[in-house]
Amino acid sequence: MEIRGERECKSCGNQWSYYETGSVSCPECGSMRSVGVGERAVHTASQDPLDVTAHQTTIADQSIRAAAPDLKSDLRDYVRSLGYIHGGELLPLDDTSLVAHELLHAVDVFARSNRPTDDEELYVLTLLRGANEGTRPTPNEVPSSMAEARGLAYANAVERYRRNLSTWLDSHPDKEARRTVESLATHVKRAEALEGALSLDESEALVAAANGLHSYLTDDDLDALADARDRLERLS
């Protein structure tokens, strides 16, 4: 949605950036009486950071299974809030977003398993440790039993990013980018229909194509666009 990036408090006159705080409450006096000033811009990004510290404590004191319900609830809220346009600026598909999506699916797989393996437990803990810092495991670290969880998680993450790309292109028309975004959508739909049953290399290709589009649109990087198209064509 398009919003005014600056707010002005009607009680004390303080001005602040809504893009930075995500709040209409005055950070100076706490008043809710404020108005938007300045030009409008598309803004979908959330200011809420991913913080799984409390769940790390629960797991350390109890178990992954004990922490799973609340952890999944918080992760769902977080991924629902994700957006990639900050005051009109297109952001990349960052690793924190990918880790959040994958942790949500991996915890679900672990919690539903009658006999989760040591490798699965270690992998969930690895995701959890890296979540706050946005550090995601490499494909070589993914247990085979968690490959579909990563595949579906990345498909979901790329689809959310693709929707933001489409929104951004509404006000920054680019036929070449639009065509590539449509191709990306086709491959994401296939990955979701397969419920993530694709190779880890294919999952990485979807992410790389999405970020290639970002590089093209923000840096006018024609090589990045060509690379994104090549990756998608090889998925066909």
N, C-alpha and C positions, 0 to 999 in steps of 0.2 A: 504494500500500500504506500501511497505517497503521503508523507508527513513533513511538517516543518521541523527542521533539525534543532532550532534554538527555542528554548522556553524562557518566559519572563514571569517572575513571581509578581502577582498583583498586590501582595501584602508588603513585601520589602524591596521590590524592584530588582532583585538578583536575577542574573541570566546564567543559563547553563545549557549544555548540549544534551538533548534528549537521546541522540545517537549513542552517547557514552553511558548514560545512566539508565535509559529505558523507563524513566519514571517522570510523571508530571508533578511529583511532590518536590518542593523547593529544598535543595540540599543545605541551604543556609538557615532557613527558619522552620522548615517542615510543613509549610502551608500547602494545601492542595489547590489553592486558587492561582492558576497560572494560565498563560496563553501562549500559543505558538507564534513565533516571529521568524522572519526571514523566508527564504524560498523553500518550496516543497521538493522532496526527493524521495525516490523509492527506497524503502527501508524494510528489510525482512529479518535482519540479524538480531539475535538475542544477546543480551549482556550477561546472562547467567552462565557462570563457569561450570564445568563438570567437576564435581567433588564427591568422590566415593570413599573418603576417609572413614566415615562412620561405619560403612559396610566392611571395610578392611578390618576394623576393630572387632566387629561382630564375628567375622570369619576366624580371626585369630583366637577369640575367646570360645567360639562354638564350632561352626562348620559352614561350608558353602551352602549346604541345603538349608540351614537355619536362616542364613542371610538372604536367600534367593527371592522370597516374595517382595520384601521392601526394596531390595536392590533393583529388581526388574521394574518395579513401579517407578522408582526415581529415574531409571534409564529411559523408560517410555516417555516420561514427562520431558526429559532432556531432549530426546531425538525429535519429539513433536515440536519443540520450540526452535529447532535449528533453522537458520536462514543464512543466505550467503550474499546479501546485498546490504552494504552498510552506508547509509546516506548517499545512495546512488552509485557507490563503488562496488564492483563485482569482486567478491572474495574467492579464494581457491577452496577446493574440497580438502579440508585439513585432516590430519591424522587423528586429532581428538574426536572428530565426528565419526571417523571410521572405527576407532576403538570402541566408542560408545555403542554403535550399532552392533558390532561383533560381540562385545561383552554381553549385551542383552540376549543374543541368540545362543551364545556359548553357555551361559548360566542356565538358560532354559533347557538345553540339551542335557547338561549335567544333572539338573534337579529332577528331570523326568526319567533318568536312567536308573534301572534297578541295581546295576553294578558298574558305577563309573570307574574308569581305570585311573591308575596313577598318572598316566600321561595327560588325561583329560583334566584331572584336578590341577596338575602343574600348569597346564595351559590357561585355565581360568584364572589362577593366581597370577600368572604372568601378565595377562590382560588387565587384571585389576591393579597390579602394581604400576603399570604404565599409563593407566587411564587419566590420572590428574595431569600428567606431563604431556599427554598426547603421543606416547611412544607405542607403536604397534609392532607385533612380532613379524618377522620375515616369513615368506611362504614356506621356507624350509623348517620352520619351527611349528607349523600347524600339524597336529595329529590327524591321521587320515579320517578318524571318526568325527573331527570337527571341521572338515573341509566344506561340507554343505552349509554349515552354520556361517562360515566366513562368506561363502558364495552368496547366500541369501542376504546376509547383512550388508555386503558391499553393493548388491543390486538395489536394496532399499535406500542406501545412502546416496548412490549415484542417481536414483530416480528423484529423490528430494532435491539434489543439486540441479538436475536437468530442469525441473520445474522453475527453479530460480533463474537458470540460464534463459529459459523462454520468457520469463517476466522481464528480465533485463533487456533482452533483444526487442521487446515491444517498444522501448524508448531509444534503442540503439540498433536500428535495423541493419542486418548484414545477411545477405542471401546465402553466402558460403557457410557462415556459421549456422544459420537456421537449418540448412540442409544436413549438416553434420549432427546437429542436435536431434533431428528427426531420426537419423540412423542410430544414434546412441539410444534413443527411446525404444527402437525396435529390439535392440540387443538386451536392454534392461528387462523388457517385457518377457523375452524368452527366458532369461535367467530366473525371473520370478515365477514363471510358469513351471520351470524345472525345479522349483523350490531350492535353488542354490546348487543343484547337481551339475556343476561345471568345474573345470579344472582351476587350480589356483592361479595358473598363468592367465586364464580368461578373466578371472576376477580382477587381477591386477591390471589387465588391459582396459577394462571398463573405467577403473579409477584414473589410469594414465590418460585415457581419451578425454575424460571430463576435465582434467587439469590442463591438457593440451589446448582445449577450447578456451580455458581461462587465460592461458598465456597468449593465445592469438588475439583475444578480444581486449586484453588490457595492455599488452606490449606490442601489438601488431606483429606478432611472431608467426610468419607464414610457415616456417619449418615445423612449428608446433602444431599448426592446423594440419599440415600434410602428414605428420606422424600420427595424429589422432585418427585421421581418415584411414591410414594404413592399418592401424591396430584394429579398427572396426571391420575393415574389409577382410582381414585375416580371421575374424570371428565368424564370418558368414559361412 
